[in-house]
C-alpha cells in the first residue's frame, strides 16, 4: 500500500426511510487516496456497493465547494469532521490515518428528522428564513451604490453574519439542539445594514417565533455552535438577535430601531 493510500473501516448509519428503524453497518475501504475529499470517498464506496447489487449510501451534496451547506454529516461525533472551519465536502482523507475507524451518521436533532441514511430534513431552516429573512425595496432602477453610507465596521459584521450557509452544524453540535446561531446570523446580517431597518424589529419577532415553533432547543451558552460552524459565525449574533427580539416584544413589532446597524 502506498504511503498516500489508507485502509479504513467505515461504520455508517443506514436507514431506509423516515419511519423505519436504522442501524450502523460496517464497510471496509482499502487503498483510499489521501487526495480524495470525504465525499469522493463516499462516492467510491457507493460505486462498490452498486457493483455488488446493494443500495448505495444516501447523503446530501451539491456544490462541493463549501458554499451550499447541504453536505453536513457527523464524522466521529463532530459535525463536518475533525477540521475546524471546514465543511464535509472540503474535508480530505489526509486528515485521517491508516487503520482508522470512521463513524458516519446524520445530524441528530428533533427538528432535523432523518429521511434516509445520512439525509436529514432541514426545511425547518427554510421556514425560519421565509418568516422574516427579507427586506422591503422599491422596484425600479438600481439606486446609486454610494447613496447610502455604511460604516466599514458595520459592513464587516454584516458580511461575517451573512457567511452562514445554513448547514445545521450549529444545531447538531448543541447539547440542546438550538438554532440560535443560525437564526441570529440571518437576523444580524439584515439588521445591521440600513436596508434592513424597516423590518428589523418585526423580523426578529417573526423569525424567533418560527424558530421556537420548529422544536429547536433553547440556548444555554455552551458555545458549541460557533466552535462547530464551518464559517465561524461569531456567537455575538445571538446577543444581537436577543436584543432585537426584546425590542420587538417591549415596543411592539412595528417599532423603529434607530441607527443604520448599530448594536
Buried (B, 14 or more C-beta within 10 A) or exposed (E): EEEEBBEBEBBBBBBEEEEEEBEEEEBEBEEBBBEBBBBBBBBBBBEEBEEEEEEBBBBBBEEBEBBBBBBBBBBBEBBBBEBEEBBBBBBBBEBBEEEBEBBBBBBBBEBBBBBBBBBBEBEBBEEBBEBBBEBEEEEEEEEEEEEEEBEEEBEEBBEBBBBBBBBBBBBBBBEBBBBBBBBBBBBBBBBBBBBBBBBBBBBBBBBBBBBEEBBBBEBEEEBBBBBBBBBEBBBBBBBBBBBBBEBBBEEEBEBEBEEBBEE
